[in-house]
Amino acid sequence: MKIVVDTYAWVELFIGSEKGLIVKENLGSAEEVYTPDIVLAELARKYRRKGVEASEVEERLSKISVKNYNHEKKIATKAAEVDCLLREKAKKMGLREPSLIDAIVLATAKSLNANLITGDRHFKEEPETIWIGDG
């Protein structure tokens, strides 16, 4: 099984939560693990905003599995399609508007024919999703 790991899942793993244990379990059983570069940037931003020193951020990011997949154009095209669908879904569900990062992450999973491990509500009902969120 291929897995794409989003920001939510990495954060849960790093804090050692029960959800993080589910992430760890899935990572251990996956044949291939992918983390889009944009997720690394989102994690770095999150930790820097919390005052974590740059060297510590780099240390944390170095622990993340990043498998190169070189499908930028395919993912960009898919992300545009997915973005429209996620926005429509968010409106119906009363959720905040999803970011382009959300669309890129889901497009990555779809393009790789992989599962997406997440707790982001925008992805909850997607067939690729391994849900670790609440409810």
Buried (B, 14 or more C-beta within 10 A) or exposed (E): EBBBBBBBBBBBBBEEEEBBEBBBEBBEEBEEBBBBEBBBEBBBEBBEEEEBEEEEBEEBBEEBEBEEBEBEEBBEEBBEEBBEEBBEBBEEEEBEEBBEBBBBBBBBBBBBEBBBBBBBBBBBEBEBBBBBBEE
